Amino acid sequence: MGAPGVTAAVILGGGRARRLDGADKAAVEVAGGPLVDRVYAAVRPCDPVIAVGPATLARAGLRVVREEPPWSGPAAAVAAGVAALPA
């Protein structure tokens, strides 16, 4: 169990975006910037921050991992994100 008061964040940023005609959901513009940057701003107090999805999610200060195999769904993405958390 982690230290009291410490909160990690696991962000699921992958997916095929079928309802968006395959657009990169994380890059969709919201209020003048990529959606993923708004998500990262919301979890800024968290440590660590793990993003699960493609390398385009990479930003300073967070780790990006991929579910195995890629595109295997949200349960696999959650499992990959949790596995990437420190003990």
C-alpha positions in Angstrom: 0.0 0.0 0.0 1.3 3.5 -0.9 2.0 6.3 1.5 -1.0 8.0 3.1 -2.1 11.1 1.1 -0.3 10.0 -2.1 -2.6 9.5 -5.1 -1.5 8.0 -8.4 -3.3 8.6 -11.7 -3.7 6.1 -14.5 -5.0 7.8 -17.8 -6.4 5.7 -20.6 -5.5 7.5 -23.7 -5.7 4.9 -26.4 -8.5 3.4 -28.4 -9.5 3.3 -32.0 -11.9 6.2 -31.8 -14.4 4.7 -34.2 -17.0 7.3 -33.3 -14.5 10.0 -34.2 -13.7 8.4 -37.6 -10.3 7.2 -36.1 -9.1 10.6 -35.0 -6.5 10.8 -32.2 -8.9 11.4 -29.2 -6.1 12.8 -27.1 -5.2 15.4 -29.7 -8.8 16.6 -30.2 -8.8 20.4 -29.6 -10.7 21.5 -26.5 -10.6 25.2 -25.3 -7.5 25.9 -27.5 -5.4 22.8 -26.7 -5.3 19.1 -26.9 -7.7 17.2 -24.7 -4.9 15.2 -23.2 -3.3 18.3 -21.8 -6.5 19.2 -20.0 -6.6 15.7 -18.5 -2.9 16.0 -17.4 -3.7 19.4 -15.8 -6.5 17.9 -13.8 -4.2 15.2 -12.4 -1.1 17.4 -11.9 -1.1 16.9 -8.0 -1.0 13.1 -8.5 2.3 11.2 -8.3 3.0 9.1 -10.3 1.0 9.7 -13.5 0.8 6.8 -15.8 -0.7 7.2 -19.3 -1.7 4.1 -21.2 -1.7 4.4 -25.0 0.4 5.5 -27.9 3.7 7.4 -27.7 1.9 10.6 -28.7 0.7 10.8 -25.1 4.2 11.5 -23.8 4.8 14.6 -21.8 7.4 15.6 -19.3 6.9 14.1 -15.9 4.8 11.1 -16.7 5.3 7.6 -17.9 3.6 6.1 -21.0 3.0 2.4 -21.2 1.0 0.3 -23.7 -1.5 -2.5 -23.0 -0.5 -5.9 -24.4 -1.5 -6.5 -27.1 -2.2 -3.0 -28.3 -5.9 -2.2 -28.9 -7.0 -5.0 -26.5 -9.5 -2.8 -24.7 -9.9 -0.8 -21.5 -9.5 -3.7 -19.0 -6.1 -4.5 -20.5 -5.2 -0.8 -20.4 -6.2 -0.5 -16.7 -4.1 -3.6 -16.0 -1.1 -2.2 -17.8 -1.4 1.1 -16.0 -1.7 -0.5 -12.6 1.2 -2.8 -13.3 3.3 0.2 -14.1 2.7 1.8 -10.7 5.5 1.5 -8.2 5.0 -1.0 -5.4 
